[in-house]
Amino acid sequence: MAKDIVIRDVEYDDVPYVRVPIQGSDEMAHFVDTSDATLESGSQMLDGFTAYADGTKVTGNIPNKSAGDLTVSGATVTVPAGNYASQATKSIPSGSATSPASISGTSASVDVGTNAITLTKSINVTPDVEAGYIANGTSRSSTVSLTASITTSGAATITPGTTDQEIAAGTYLTGKQTIKGDPNLVGSRIVAPYSIFGIEGTAQLPVIVQDSTTHGLSIS
């Protein structure tokens, strides 16, 4: 930015710089107006560099940074303030939860319903966790509920019939089961050669014979 200056009472307009011989040397000192510089402090210039702003020397203090300056904590990567001359990356280590390190019981409850008994047991599971970032939703310690149900059957009376009647395997009987009996279930009342529930029949059906001449009937 040019300035109007006065040297030995002589005015010079729009002077961009002044060159002055250095005493005892053939070199020249070069003076430039720096009043229009935008640099105000070292925080606006890289560390190790200097410049002049409005006649004042300014030393840069912006540190140079690299990937080695990045830090990781969980899922957070911290990037310190500074200048990165090239791309800087930092890997986030993947954490993992392995087999449980400890299991402890917390509570249990039993619910007796109409057709089932339900047992619920809650336990605390604490897995081994490796260092690193563990995705959202992964719990270091959690409570797991285990539920088991048993089918039940109340008191009943079973009357034998022509088909099998079954009580399913694993059924818990909460009441008395009565299998009907019958005093008439004896061999003499069952026609041979049939059997009912393992009772062999001994009763014989009468034999009717008709005489071919007289046509009379004989029963034996």
C-alpha positions as CSV (number, residue, x, y, z in Angstrom):
1,M,0.0,0.0,0.0
2,A,1.7,3.2,-1.2
3,K,2.1,6.2,1.1
4,D,2.7,9.9,0.8
5,I,6.0,10.7,2.5
6,V,8.3,13.7,3.2
7,I,12.1,13.4,2.9
8,R,14.1,16.6,3.7
9,D,11.0,18.7,3.3
10,V,10.3,17.1,-0.1
11,E,6.9,15.4,-0.5
12,Y,6.7,12.2,-2.4
13,D,3.2,10.8,-3.3
14,D,2.2,7.2,-3.5
15,V,5.5,5.7,-2.5
16,P,5.3,1.9,-2.3
17,Y,8.7,1.3,-0.6
18,V,12.0,3.1,0.2
19,R,15.5,1.7,-0.4
20,V,18.2,3.2,1.7
21,P,22.0,2.4,1.4
22,I,23.5,0.6,4.3
23,Q,26.4,2.4,5.9
24,G,29.7,0.7,5.1
25,S,28.1,-1.6,2.6
26,D,27.1,-1.7,-1.1
27,E,23.8,-3.2,-0.1
28,M,20.5,-1.4,0.2
29,A,17.9,-1.7,3.0
30,H,14.4,-2.2,1.7
31,F,11.6,-0.6,3.8
32,V,8.0,-1.5,2.8
33,D,4.8,-0.2,4.4
34,T,3.1,-3.1,6.3
35,S,0.2,-1.2,7.7
36,D,-2.2,-3.0,5.5
37,A,-1.1,-6.5,6.6
38,T,-3.9,-8.7,8.0
39,L,-1.6,-10.7,10.2
40,E,-2.1,-9.7,13.9
41,S,-0.5,-12.3,16.0
42,G,1.5,-15.5,16.0
43,S,-1.7,-17.6,16.3
44,Q,-2.3,-16.8,12.6
45,M,1.0,-18.2,11.3
46,L,2.8,-21.5,11.4
47,D,5.4,-22.2,14.1
48,G,8.9,-21.4,13.0
49,F,7.9,-18.6,10.6
50,T,8.2,-14.8,11.2
51,A,6.6,-11.8,9.5
52,Y,6.1,-8.1,10.0
53,A,2.7,-6.6,10.7
54,D,2.5,-2.8,10.8
55,G,6.2,-2.6,11.5
56,T,6.1,-5.2,14.3
57,K,7.8,-8.6,13.9
58,V,5.4,-11.4,14.5
59,T,6.6,-15.0,15.3
60,G,4.2,-17.8,14.3
61,N,3.0,-20.3,17.0
62,I,0.6,-22.6,15.1
63,P,2.0,-26.1,15.8
64,N,2.5,-28.6,13.1
65,K,0.6,-31.8,13.7
66,S,0.4,-35.3,12.3
67,A,-1.5,-38.6,12.8
68,G,0.6,-39.3,15.8
69,D,-1.1,-36.5,17.6
70,L,-4.5,-37.9,17.3
71,T,-5.9,-39.8,20.3
72,V,-8.8,-42.2,20.7
73,S,-11.1,-42.8,23.6
74,G,-13.9,-45.2,23.0
75,A,-15.7,-44.0,19.8
76,T,-14.2,-40.5,20.1
77,V,-11.2,-39.4,18.1
78,T,-9.6,-36.2,19.4
79,V,-7.9,-33.9,16.9
80,P,-5.6,-31.4,18.6
81,A,-5.5,-27.8,17.1
82,G,-2.7,-27.2,14.7
83,N,-1.6,-27.5,11.1
84,Y,-1.9,-30.9,9.3
85,A,0.3,-30.7,6.2
86,S,-1.2,-34.0,5.0
87,Q,-4.2,-36.2,5.7
88,A,-4.2,-37.7,9.2
89,T,-6.1,-40.8,10.2
90,K,-6.6,-42.8,13.3
91,S,-8.1,-46.3,13.6
92,I,-10.7,-47.0,16.3
93,P,-10.0,-50.4,17.8
94,S,-13.0,-52.7,17.9
95,G,-13.9,-53.9,21.3
96,S,-15.7,-57.2,21.8
97,A,-17.6,-59.0,24.5
98,T,-16.6,-62.6,25.0
99,S,-17.9,-65.4,27.1
100,P,-19.3,-64.3,30.5
101,A,-16.8,-63.8,33.2
102,S,-19.4,-64.2,36.0
103,I,-23.0,-65.1,36.4
104,S,-25.0,-64.3,39.5
105,G,-28.6,-65.0,40.3
106,T,-30.9,-62.1,41.2
107,S,-34.5,-63.4,41.6
108,A,-36.9,-66.2,40.8
109,S,-40.7,-66.3,40.5
110,V,-43.2,-69.1,40.0
111,D,-46.6,-68.5,38.3
112,V,-49.2,-71.2,38.6
113,G,-51.7,-70.8,35.8
114,T,-54.7,-72.8,34.7
115,N,-52.8,-75.0,32.3
116,A,-49.2,-74.3,33.1
117,I,-46.6,-73.6,35.7
118,T,-44.1,-70.9,34.7
119,L,-40.7,-70.5,36.4
120,T,-38.8,-67.3,35.7
121,K,-35.2,-66.9,36.9
122,S,-33.2,-63.7,36.4
123,I,-29.4,-63.7,36.4
124,N,-26.8,-61.0,35.9
125,V,-24.3,-61.8,33.1
126,T,-21.0,-59.8,33.2
127,P,-18.9,-60.6,30.0
128,D,-15.2,-60.1,29.5
129,V,-14.8,-56.9,27.5
130,E,-11.7,-56.1,25.4
131,A,-10.5,-52.5,25.3
132,G,-11.7,-50.5,22.4
133,Y,-14.9,-49.1,20.9
134,I,-18.0,-51.2,21.7
135,A,-21.0,-50.5,19.5
136,N,-24.1,-48.9,21.0
137,G,-26.4,-51.5,22.5
138,T,-23.7,-53.7,23.8
139,S,-23.9,-53.9,27.6
140,R,-21.0,-54.7,29.9
141,S,-23.4,-56.1,32.4
142,S,-27.0,-57.2,31.7
143,T,-29.8,-59.1,33.3
144,V,-31.2,-62.2,31.5
145,S,-34.5,-63.8,32.3
146,L,-34.8,-67.6,31.8
147,T,-38.3,-68.9,31.6
148,A,-39.5,-72.5,31.7
149,S,-43.1,-73.7,31.5
150,I,-44.6,-77.1,32.5
151,T,-48.0,-78.2,31.2
152,T,-50.4,-79.1,34.0
153,S,-53.6,-81.1,34.2
154,G,-56.1,-80.9,37.0
155,A,-58.2,-83.7,38.5
156,A,-59.9,-85.9,35.9
157,T,-61.8,-89.1,35.6
158,I,-60.9,-91.3,32.6
159,T,-63.6,-93.7,31.4
160,P,-62.3,-96.4,29.1
161,G,-63.7,-96.4,25.6
162,T,-63.0,-97.8,22.2
163,T,-60.0,-95.6,21.6
164,D,-56.8,-94.8,23.6
165,Q,-56.8,-91.8,25.9
166,E,-53.4,-90.3,26.6
167,I,-51.8,-87.9,29.1
168,A,-49.0,-86.1,27.3
169,A,-45.5,-86.7,28.4
170,G,-44.1,-84.0,30.7
171,T,-47.6,-83.1,32.0
172,Y,-47.6,-82.2,35.7
173,L,-50.7,-83.6,37.4
174,T,-52.1,-81.1,39.8
175,G,-55.2,-83.2,40.7
176,K,-56.2,-86.8,41.2
177,Q,-56.6,-88.9,38.0
178,T,-59.3,-91.6,38.3
179,I,-59.4,-94.4,35.8
180,K,-62.9,-95.9,35.9
181,G,-63.3,-99.6,36.6
182,D,-66.3,-101.9,36.1
183,P,-67.2,-105.0,38.2
184,N,-68.7,-106.7,35.2
185,L,-65.3,-106.9,33.5
186,V,-64.9,-110.6,34.1
187,G,-64.1,-113.5,31.8
188,S,-67.5,-115.1,32.2
189,R,-69.2,-112.1,30.8
190,I,-66.9,-111.8,27.8
191,V,-67.6,-114.0,24.8
192,A,-64.7,-116.2,23.8
193,P,-62.3,-115.8,22.1
194,Y,-62.4,-112.0,22.7
195,S,-60.6,-110.1,25.5
196,I,-61.2,-106.7,27.0
197,F,-58.3,-104.9,28.7
198,G,-56.4,-108.1,29.0
199,I,-59.4,-110.1,30.4
200,E,-59.9,-113.3,28.3
201,G,-63.5,-114.1,27.5
202,T,-64.8,-117.5,28.5
203,A,-68.6,-117.2,27.8
204,Q,-69.9,-119.4,25.0
205,L,-72.7,-118.4,22.7
206,P,-75.5,-121.0,22.4
207,V,-75.4,-123.2,19.3
208,I,-78.8,-123.5,17.5
209,V,-79.3,-126.5,15.2
210,Q,-82.4,-127.2,13.0
211,D,-83.4,-130.7,12.1
212,S,-83.6,-131.0,8.4
213,T,-86.6,-133.5,8.6
214,T,-88.7,-132.2,11.4
215,H,-87.4,-128.7,11.2
216,G,-87.3,-128.6,14.9
217,L,-84.7,-126.4,16.7
218,S,-82.3,-127.6,19.4
219,I,-80.2,-125.2,21.5
220,S,-77.1,-126.4,23.3
